[in-house]
Amino acid sequence: MPNAVTGPRPDAFFPELLLWHAARTPDKPAVIHPDGARLEPGGQPAYASVGFAGFAHDVAACASGLRRRGVCRGTRTALLVPPGADLLTLVYAMLHIGAVPVVADPGMGLSRMLDCFQRVGVEAVVAVPQAHALRLLRPRAFAGVRSLIIVGRRDGRALRELIALGADRPLLRPLERGPDDLALIGYTTGSTGPAKPVELTVRMARGMARGIEEGHYTAAMESTLVTVPLMGVLDLAAGRTVVVPKMNMGKVGSADPALLTDAIQRFSVNAMFASPALLGPLQAHLSATGARVPSLRLVFSGGAPVRPELLGALRAVLPEEARVYSTYGATEALPVTLVESREALSGLAAGPAAGWGVCVGRPAPGIAVRTVVVDDGPLPAWSPELPVEPGEMGEIVVSGDAVSPRYFRAPDADALHKIQDGERRWHRTGDIGWLDEKGHLWFCGRKSHRVRTADGDLHTVRCENLFNAHPRVARTALVGFGPQGRQRPVLCVELAPGTHRSEWPRIERELFRLGEDNPMTKPITHFLPHPAFPVDIRHNAKIRRELLADWAEGQLTQSRRPTPADLALRTVPLLGWAYLAAYPLVPYRNRALTALWWLDASLSVAVHALQIPAALQAEQERATGRRPVTTAGLTMLFGATWWRRRGRKRGAAG
């Protein structure tokens, strides 16, 4: 057990560290979170707080309650609870007893998420009431479940009941854990292929904490704003106050920057982690309103590279002494590298426009980074021929305590993504990049996204940065379609806000000239405007290029245009609506026609409404950028006839 005077054991795991902080600073706030829907007199969200001693007691009691409900050491537990204070309590309670949380983002789609649970073989489910209904949709995904626990009702009583169940006999001592014990199973987002179950061992979790602490934090930082649940787990283990803002962490790009600013100011937050999709609106809000956040000393970001323009804009609205980091990593390895804004805005800032890629910094503490020959097949063993020279393009591979040793029961994924090097194991990130002579890593794009033309490979990030310099361009995405080695490159373009569609012909000509002036981008001759790129579900920042590739092929080949048969089929629901409108005007009544009217009404209203979720999913997969309200309206009008096209095949994505 930890001692409040001498400190925790060097190999202490998170639950033991939490107890140490509870003994040392029992009254210090551990978690500050929104108090339901309650508002302050000024209209701002009301917050509640729990100290470290109270939080540690809740965790121990919750752990005992879970064990009484059949969740124990090694129990693989599907955790379907919205991010917030309840989730943090549950994660720590599971770690306390050695249960294994299984975390998959619902945003990946219900079917894919249920596939994840089925492949892992979950044995318990801890979820909000509506999530328990998923068991009815896919019973096989929960075939091995022995324990079902409902938490997260609006009144908060459900979790309190679980805590009360173990309050009379709380588990005061956390389970002893070995470094290779499984702590958690986290799924990749699946943005570039099937989602993979990543084993987070105790050793890896400690390595992640070390890399983040030594790479970013100072002892003076006492509080943090949490926009990603995992960071809250690490912050509590470090003894920092976790402030959970009023936001949907599943859609960080839609977070209200005014509410984030209010939380930072109200609780004197010192640090925050956020994806670029959140930092952009926050910076714009601070700049437009003149609001100040004098307590904020550290901002670090991940999920996608932070563009130099955003780093510079953040520096302008933050205190002079604040540090802003761009962090590179993955579900399998976090953090890998980091770079502070001052260094990134020095000589490195010219790299993107020169086609070098994006500098993501130097390796984080405890991490080794190499680049190896690009190969789409397995690389089972390390050899002297694998590493490439500094300055040469290669696949980024990483090793260290903060790197997952394997995927859970997925030997095929291990074969493709792991390289054995004696006692050491390297993880293949699937990213392309290069190392400069000073040890900086330059990220150039995903290996699976490279466009393989007859004249050689085009790397997405290297090419896109040249076009992103255009003043009327918000961002671009390079995709390709066709057979490997003979793909056609296409640049999808998301225009800057306020740009009228009539400006596109001029912008297209200017982009063509930009590309023509550089030998690397000269093969890119097709440019397509797109209203809103599809992005990953976790950080809302990584562009789903595989979806854009299919969309671009449809645009250029017109293979996605409706056929005459499709158009004829769409007249059926239109005739149905016409009959609904005309029948009440008919002066006579007929039982058969009346019955037909009611049948038509049920098909046109109820059935079409039930098809809206499938239509939204189909539109997301086609990456059209159409607004959800438009999709819903078209589905109510035409039903499935406008989006479910017969005999269509997905094009080859680059």
C-alpha positions in Angstrom: 0.0 0.0 0.0 1.2 3.6 -0.6 2.5 5.7 2.3 1.4 9.3 2.4 4.8 10.3 3.6 7.2 8.2 1.6 5.2 8.1 -1.6 3.8 5.2 -3.7 5.9 2.2 -4.7 7.9 2.8 -8.0 5.8 0.2 -9.8 2.4 1.3 -8.3 -0.5 1.1 -10.7 -3.3 3.6 -11.1 -5.7 2.4 -8.3 -2.8 2.4 -5.8 -1.7 5.9 -7.0 -5.3 7.1 -6.5 -5.2 5.8 -2.9 -1.9 7.6 -2.3 -3.3 10.9 -3.4 -6.5 10.3 -1.4 -4.3 9.9 1.8 -2.1 12.9 1.0 -4.6 15.4 -0.2 -8.0 14.0 0.8 -10.0 17.3 0.3 -8.4 18.3 -3.0 -11.1 18.1 -5.7 -10.5 15.0 -7.8 -13.4 15.4 -10.3 -15.4 18.5 -11.1 -18.3 17.7 -13.5 -21.6 19.1 -14.7 -24.4 18.7 -12.2 -26.9 17.2 -14.6 -29.0 19.8 -16.4 -28.9 22.3 -13.6 -27.9 25.9 -14.4 -26.3 28.7 -12.4 -28.3 31.9 -12.0 -26.4 33.4 -15.0 -27.4 30.5 -17.2 -24.1 28.7 -17.2 -23.9 25.0 -16.4 -23.8 24.1 -12.7 -21.0 21.8 -11.6 -20.5 19.4 -8.7 -17.2 18.3 -7.1 -15.9 15.2 -5.3 -12.6 15.2 -3.4 -9.8 12.6 -3.8 -10.9 10.8 -0.5 -14.5 10.7 -1.6 -13.6 9.6 -5.1 -11.3 6.9 -3.8 -14.0 5.7 -1.5 -16.6 5.6 -4.3 -14.1 3.6 -6.5 -13.5 1.1 -3.7 -17.2 0.7 -3.0 -18.1 0.5 -6.7 -15.4 -2.2 -7.1 -17.0 -4.2 -4.3 -20.4 -3.7 -5.9 -19.2 -4.9 -9.2 -17.7 -8.0 -7.7 -21.0 -8.8 -6.0 -22.6 -8.5 -9.4 -20.2 -11.1 -10.9 -17.5 -8.8 -12.3 -14.1 -9.9 -11.1 -10.5 -10.3 -12.1 -10.1 -10.8 -15.9 -13.8 -10.3 -16.7 -14.0 -8.7 -20.1 -16.6 -6.0 -19.6 -18.2 -3.9 -22.3 -18.4 -0.4 -21.0 -21.1 1.7 -22.6 -21.4 4.8 -20.4 -21.1 8.4 -21.6 -17.7 10.1 -20.8 -17.8 11.9 -17.5 -17.5 11.4 -13.8 -19.4 8.1 -13.8 -17.2 6.6 -16.5 -14.0 7.6 -14.5 -15.4 5.9 -11.4 -16.3 2.7 -13.3 -12.9 2.5 -15.0 -11.0 2.9 -11.8 -13.3 0.4 -10.0 -12.6 -2.2 -12.7 -8.9 -1.6 -12.6 -9.2 -1.9 -8.8 -10.5 -5.5 -9.0 -8.5 -6.5 -12.2 -11.6 -6.5 -14.5 -10.8 -5.7 -18.2 -12.9 -2.8 -19.6 -13.6 -3.2 -23.3 -14.0 0.2 -25.0 -15.3 0.7 -28.5 -16.6 4.0 -29.9 -20.3 3.8 -30.7 -19.6 6.3 -33.4 -18.0 3.5 -35.5 -21.6 2.3 -36.2 -23.7 -0.1 -34.1 -23.0 -3.1 -36.3 -19.2 -2.7 -36.2 -19.2 -2.0 -32.5 -21.3 -5.2 -31.8 -18.8 -7.1 -34.0 -16.0 -5.9 -31.8 -17.8 -7.1 -28.6 -18.5 -10.5 -30.3 -14.9 -11.0 -31.4 -13.6 -10.2 -27.9 -16.2 -12.3 -26.2 -17.4 -9.9 -23.6 -18.5 -11.5 -20.3 -20.2 -8.5 -18.6 -22.0 -5.4 -19.8 -22.0 -2.1 -17.8 -24.2 0.3 -19.7 -26.8 3.0 -19.7 -30.4 1.7 -20.1 -30.7 2.5 -23.8 -27.4 0.7 -24.6 -28.7 -2.5 -23.0 -31.3 -2.6 -25.9 -28.4 -3.6 -28.2 -28.6 -7.1 -26.8 -31.9 -7.5 -28.5 -30.4 -6.4 -31.9 -27.5 -8.8 -31.8 -27.9 -11.6 -29.2 -24.8 -13.4 -30.5 -22.6 -10.4 -29.6 -23.5 -11.0 -26.0 -23.7 -14.8 -25.9 -21.1 -15.1 -23.2 -22.4 -12.4 -20.9 -23.0 -13.4 -17.3 -23.5 -10.0 -15.7 -25.7 -7.1 -16.8 -25.4 -3.9 -14.9 -27.4 -0.7 -15.6 -25.9 2.7 -14.7 -26.2 6.3 -15.8 -29.9 7.1 -15.4 -30.6 10.8 -15.5 -31.0 11.1 -11.8 -27.7 9.4 -11.2 -29.2 6.8 -8.8 -28.1 3.8 -10.8 -24.3 4.2 -10.1 -25.1 5.3 -6.5 -27.0 2.0 -6.1 -23.9 0.1 -7.3 -21.7 2.0 -4.9 -24.1 1.5 -2.1 -24.1 -2.3 -2.8 -20.4 -2.4 -1.9 -20.3 0.4 0.6 -20.6 -1.8 3.7 -17.6 -3.8 2.6 -15.5 -1.7 0.2 -12.4 -3.2 -1.3 -9.8 -1.0 0.3 -6.8 -2.7 -1.3 -6.5 -2.8 -5.1 -5.6 -6.1 -6.7 -1.8 -6.6 -7.2 -1.0 -6.4 -10.9 2.0 -7.7 -12.8 3.5 -5.6 -15.7 2.2 -7.9 -18.4 -1.3 -8.2 -17.0 -4.1 -7.0 -19.3 -5.5 -3.7 -18.0 -7.9 -2.7 -20.8 -8.9 -3.6 -24.4 -9.3 -0.5 -26.5 -10.4 -0.6 -30.2 -8.8 1.4 -32.9 -11.3 3.7 -34.7 -11.3 1.6 -37.8 -10.9 4.7 -40.0 -8.4 2.9 -42.3 -9.7 -0.7 -42.0 -11.4 -3.0 -39.6 -11.2 -1.9 -36.0 -8.6 -3.9 -34.1 -8.6 -4.8 -30.4 -5.5 -3.4 -28.7 -4.2 -4.9 -25.5 -3.3 -2.2 -23.0 -1.1 -3.9 -20.4 -0.2 -2.5 -17.0 3.3 -1.9 -18.4 1.9 0.0 -21.4 -0.4 2.1 -19.2 2.6 3.1 -17.0 4.7 3.9 -20.0 1.9 6.1 -21.4 1.7 7.9 -18.1 5.5 8.4 -18.0 5.7 9.7 -21.6 2.9 12.2 -21.0 4.1 13.4 -17.6 7.8 13.8 -18.5 7.0 15.2 -22.0 4.4 17.7 -21.1 3.7 18.4 -17.4 5.4 20.3 -14.6 4.7 19.9 -10.9 2.9 23.3 -10.8 0.1 22.0 -12.9 -2.7 21.0 -10.6 -5.8 20.8 -12.8 -6.7 19.7 -16.3 -9.7 20.0 -18.7 -10.6 16.5 -19.9 -12.0 16.2 -23.5 -10.9 12.5 -23.9 -11.7 10.0 -21.1 -8.3 8.3 -21.1 -6.6 11.5 -20.2 -8.8 11.8 -17.2 -7.7 8.3 -16.0 -4.0 9.4 -16.3 -4.6 12.8 -14.7 -6.2 11.3 -11.6 -3.3 8.9 -11.2 -1.0 11.9 -11.3 -3.0 13.6 -8.6 -4.5 16.4 -10.8 -8.0 17.8 -10.5 -10.0 16.6 -13.5 -12.5 19.1 -14.9 -15.1 17.5 -17.1 -16.7 20.3 -19.3 -20.2 20.4 -20.6 -19.7 18.7 -24.0 -20.3 15.6 -26.0 -16.9 13.9 -26.1 -18.1 11.7 -28.9 -18.4 14.8 -31.1 -15.6 17.0 -30.0 -15.8 19.1 -33.2 -19.3 20.3 -32.1 -18.2 21.4 -28.6 -19.3 24.9 -27.6 -16.1 26.9 -27.1 -17.9 29.3 -24.8 -18.7 26.5 -22.4 -15.1 25.3 -22.5 -13.8 28.8 -21.9 -16.2 29.1 -18.9 -14.9 25.9 -17.4 -11.3 26.9 -17.8 -11.9 30.3 -16.3 -14.2 29.1 -13.5 -11.9 26.4 -12.2 -8.5 28.0 -13.1 -7.6 25.0 -15.3 -3.8 24.7 -16.0 -3.7 22.2 -18.8 -5.8 20.5 -21.5 -5.6 17.8 -24.2 -7.8 18.3 -27.3 -7.9 17.3 -30.9 -7.3 20.0 -33.6 -11.0 19.8 -34.3 -11.7 21.3 -30.9 -8.7 23.6 -30.6 -9.6 25.5 -33.8 -13.1 26.7 -32.6 -11.7 27.4 -29.2 -8.9 29.6 -30.6 -11.4 31.4 -32.9 -13.7 32.0 -29.9 -10.9 33.4 -27.7 -9.8 35.6 -30.6 -13.3 36.9 -31.5 -14.4 37.6 -27.9 -11.1 38.7 -26.4 -11.7 36.3 -23.5 -8.6 35.4 -21.5 -7.5 32.1 -19.9 -4.6 33.2 -17.7 -4.4 30.0 -15.8 -3.9 27.8 -18.9 -0.2 26.9 -19.1 -0.3 23.8 -21.2 -2.2 22.7 -24.3 -1.3 19.5 -26.1 -3.1 17.9 -29.0 -3.4 14.6 -30.8 -5.4 12.6 -33.2 -4.1 14.5 -36.3 -1.1 16.8 -36.9 -1.7 20.4 -35.8 -1.1 22.8 -38.7 1.4 25.6 -38.0 -1.2 28.2 -38.6 -3.3 26.9 -35.7 -0.2 26.6 -33.5 0.6 30.3 -34.2 -3.0 31.4 -33.6 -3.2 29.5 -30.3 0.0 31.2 -29.1 -1.6 34.6 -29.8 -4.6 34.0 -27.5 -2.8 32.1 -24.7 -0.5 33.4 -21.9 3.0 34.1 -23.2 4.5 31.4 -20.9 2.0 28.7 -22.1 3.4 25.8 -24.0 1.5 24.3 -26.9 2.4 20.8 -28.1 1.5 18.7 -31.1 1.6 15.0 -30.1 1.8 12.1 -32.5 0.6 8.6 -31.5 -1.9 5.9 -31.9 -4.2 3.6 -29.9 -1.3 1.1 -30.0 1.4 3.6 -28.9 0.8 6.9 -27.1 2.7 9.2 -27.1 5.2 8.5 -29.9 6.6 12.0 -30.6 5.9 15.6 -29.5 6.9 19.0 -30.6 6.4 22.3 -28.9 4.9 25.2 -30.8 8.0 27.5 -30.6 10.2 24.9 -32.2 7.4 23.9 -34.7 7.0 27.6 -35.7 10.8 28.1 -36.2 12.6 26.6 -39.2 10.3 23.6 -39.2 7.2 25.6 -40.2 8.4 25.9 -43.8 8.4 22.1 -44.2 4.7 21.5 -45.1 4.6 24.1 -47.9 7.9 22.7 -49.3 6.3 19.2 -49.5 8.3 17.7 -46.7 5.3 16.5 -44.7 4.4 17.7 -41.1 7.1 17.6 -38.4 5.7 15.8 -35.4 8.8 16.3 -33.3 11.2 14.1 -31.4 10.5 10.8 -29.6 8.6 11.0 -26.3 10.4 9.7 -23.2 10.9 6.0 -23.2 10.1 5.6 -27.0 12.4 4.5 -29.8 11.4 5.5 -33.4 12.7 4.1 -36.7 11.7 4.1 -40.3 11.8 0.9 -42.3 11.3 -0.2 -45.9 7.7 0.2 -47.1 6.1 -3.2 -47.4 2.4 -4.1 -47.5 3.1 -7.7 -46.3 4.3 -9.1 -42.9 7.7 -8.4 -41.6 8.1 -11.1 -38.9 11.7 -10.5 -37.8 14.0 -7.5 -37.6 17.0 -7.5 -39.9 19.8 -5.1 -40.8 18.2 -4.5 -44.2 14.9 -3.1 -42.8 15.9 0.4 -41.5 16.2 3.2 -44.1 18.6 6.1 -43.9 17.8 9.5 -42.5 16.0 11.6 -45.1 14.6 8.5 -46.9 10.9 7.7 -46.9 9.8 4.7 -44.9 7.2 3.2 -42.6 7.3 4.5 -39.1 7.9 1.8 -36.4 8.0 2.3 -32.7 9.1 0.4 -29.6 9.0 1.0 -25.8 6.9 0.5 -22.7 4.1 2.7 -24.0 3.6 0.4 -27.0 1.0 -2.3 -27.0 2.7 -5.7 -27.3 -0.1 -7.4 -29.2 -3.7 -7.3 -30.4 -6.3 -9.3 -28.4 -6.7 -12.8 -29.9 -5.8 -11.5 -33.4 -2.7 -13.3 -34.7 -3.3 -12.1 -38.2 -3.2 -8.5 -37.1 -0.1 -9.2 -35.0 1.6 -10.7 -38.1 0.9 -7.5 -40.1 1.7 -4.9 -37.5 4.5 -6.4 -35.2 8.2 -7.1 -35.9 10.1 -9.3 -33.5 13.6 -8.1 -32.6 15.0 -10.5 -30.1 13.3 -9.6 -26.8 12.1 -6.3 -28.2 8.9 -6.0 -30.4 8.4 -3.1 -32.8 5.0 -1.9 -33.8 4.4 -0.9 -37.4 2.2 2.3 -37.3 1.1 2.0 -40.9 2.3 5.6 -41.4 4.8 6.9 -43.9 7.5 9.3 -42.8 11.2 10.1 -42.5 13.7 11.1 -39.9 15.9 14.2 -40.4 19.5 14.4 -39.1 18.4 16.2 -35.9 16.1 13.3 -35.0 12.8 15.0 -36.0 10.1 12.8 -37.4 8.2 14.0 -40.4 4.8 12.5 -41.0 3.8 12.1 -44.7 0.5 10.1 -44.6 -1.0 6.7 -44.1 0.6 3.8 -45.9 -2.9 2.6 -47.0 -3.7 6.0 -48.3 -0.8 6.4 -50.6 -1.9 6.8 -54.3 0.0 4.3 -56.4 0.2 5.8 -59.9 2.2 4.5 -62.9 4.8 7.1 -62.2 5.3 6.2 -58.5 3.6 6.7 -55.1 2.0 10.0 -54.0 1.9 10.5 -50.2 -1.2 12.3 -49.0 0.1 14.8 -46.4 3.1 15.8 -48.5 1.0 16.7 -51.5 -2.0 18.2 -49.6 0.1 20.7 -47.7 1.1 22.3 -51.0 -2.5 23.0 -51.9 -3.6 23.9 -48.4 -1.6 27.1 -48.8 -4.3 28.5 -51.1 -6.2 31.2 -49.2 -9.7 30.0 -50.2 -9.0 26.3 -49.2 -9.8 25.0 -45.7 -8.2 21.6 -46.3 -7.6 19.0 -49.1 -7.6 15.2 -49.3 -5.6 13.3 -52.0 -7.3 10.0 -53.0 -6.9 7.6 -55.8 -9.0 4.9 -57.6 -8.3 2.2 -60.0 -5.9 -0.8 -60.0 -2.8 -0.6 -57.8 0.1 0.9 -59.7 -2.2 2.6 -62.2 -4.4 4.7 -59.9 -5.8 8.1 -60.9 -5.0 10.8 -58.3 -7.8 13.2 -57.4 -7.6 16.1 -54.9 -10.8 16.6 -53.0 -11.1 20.2 -51.8 -13.0 21.6 -48.8 -13.3 25.3 -49.4 -12.8 28.0 -46.7 -16.0 29.2 -44.9 -17.6 32.0 -46.8 -16.4 30.9 -50.2 -19.2 30.9 -52.8 -19.5 27.9 -55.1 -19.3 30.3 -58.1 -15.6 30.9 -57.2 -14.8 27.2 -57.8 -13.7 27.5 -61.5 -11.2 30.1 -60.6 -9.9 28.2 -57.5 -9.6 25.0 -59.6 -7.4 26.8 -62.2 -5.2 28.2 -59.4 -4.9 24.8 -57.7 -3.9 23.2 -61.1 -1.2 25.8 -61.5 0.1 25.2 -57.9 0.4 21.5 -58.6 1.9 21.9 -62.0 4.8 24.0 -60.5 6.0 21.1 -58.3 7.3 17.8 -59.8 5.8 15.8 -56.9 2.2 17.1 -57.4 2.3 17.5 -61.2 0.4 14.2 -61.8 -2.6 15.6 -59.9 -4.9 17.0 -62.6 -8.4 16.3 -61.1 -9.9 18.6 -58.5 -13.3 18.1 -56.9 -15.0 20.4 -54.4 -16.6 18.6 -51.4 -18.9 20.3 -48.8 -17.6 18.6 -45.7 -15.0 15.8 -45.4 -16.0 12.7 -43.4 -13.7 12.4 -40.3 -12.8 9.8 -37.7 -15.2 9.3 -34.8 -12.7 9.7 -32.0 -11.0 13.0 -32.6 -13.1 14.4 -35.5 -9.8 15.3 -37.2 -8.6 12.4 -39.4 -10.0 12.5 -42.9 -11.7 9.3 -44.0 -10.0 9.2 -47.4 -11.2 5.8 -48.3 -14.8 7.1 -48.3 -13.7 10.1 -50.3 -12.0 7.8 -52.9 -15.3 6.0 -53.5 -17.2 9.3 -53.8 -14.6 10.8 -56.2 -14.7 7.8 -58.4 -18.5 8.2 -58.6 -18.2 11.9 -59.5 -15.6 11.4 -62.2 -17.0 8.2 -63.8 -20.7 9.1 -63.1 -21.0 5.5 -61.8 -23.1 6.7 -58.9 -25.6 8.6 -61.0 -29.2 7.2 -60.9 -30.1 5.0 -63.8 -33.4 5.3 -65.6 -34.6 2.3 -63.6 -33.7 4.1 -60.3 -35.6 7.2 -61.4 -38.6 5.1 -62.4 -38.6 3.4 -59.0 -38.6 6.8 -57.3 -41.9 7.7 -58.9 -43.6 5.0 -56.7 -43.3 6.9 -53.4 -44.2 10.1 -55.1 -47.4 8.5 -56.4 -48.0 7.3 -52.9 -47.7 10.8 -51.5 -50.0 12.1 -54.3 -52.6 9.6 -53.4 -52.4 10.5 -49.7 -53.0 14.2 -50.6 -55.7 13.6 -53.2 -57.9 11.0 -51.5 -59.5 13.3 -48.9 -60.7 15.5 -51.8 -62.6 12.7 -53.5 -66.4 13.2 -53.0 -67.2 9.5 -52.5 -65.8 6.8 -50.2 -64.9 3.2 -50.9 -63.8 0.6 -48.3 -61.0 -0.8 -50.5 -59.7 2.6 -51.5 -59.8 3.7 -47.8 -57.9 0.6 -46.7 -55.4 1.4 -49.5 -55.1 5.0 -48.2 -54.2 3.7 -44.6 -51.7 1.2 -46.0 -50.1 4.0 -48.1 -50.0 6.2 -45.1 -48.2 3.6 -43.0 -45.7 2.9 -45.8 -45.0 6.6 -46.6 -44.8 7.8 -43.0 -43.8 5.1 -40.6 -41.7 2.9 -42.9 -39.9 5.9 -44.4 -39.2 7.2 -41.0 -37.7 3.9 -39.9 -35.4 4.0 -42.9 -33.8 7.3 -41.8 -31.0 5.8 -39.6 -29.9 3.5 -42.5 -30.0 6.4 -44.9 -27.8 8.5 -42.6 -25.3 5.7 -42.4 -25.4 5.2 -46.1 -24.7 8.9 -46.7 -21.8 8.8 -44.2 -20.3 5.9 -46.1 -20.7 7.7 -49.4 -19.1 10.8 -47.9 -21.3 13.2 -49.9 -21.3 15.9 -47.1 -25.0 16.2 -47.4 -26.6 17.6 -44.2 -28.4 15.1 -42.0 -31.6 17.1 -42.1 -31.5 17.0 -45.9 -30.9 13.2 -45.9 -33.9 12.7 -43.5 -36.1 14.9 -45.7 -35.2 13.0 -48.9 -35.8 9.7 -47.1 -39.2 10.7 -45.9 -40.0 11.8 -49.5 -38.6 8.9 -51.5 -37.9 6.2 -48.9 -34.9 3.9 -49.6 -35.3 4.4 -53.4 -33.0 7.4 -53.5 -30.0 6.0 -51.6 -30.2 2.2 -52.0 -29.2 1.7 -55.6 -29.3 -1.7 -57.1 -26.3 -3.4 -58.6 -23.8 -0.8 -57.4 -20.2 -1.8 -56.5 -17.9 0.3 -54.4 -15.0 1.6 -56.3 -11.4 0.8 -55.5 -10.1 3.2 -52.8 -6.6 4.4 -52.6 
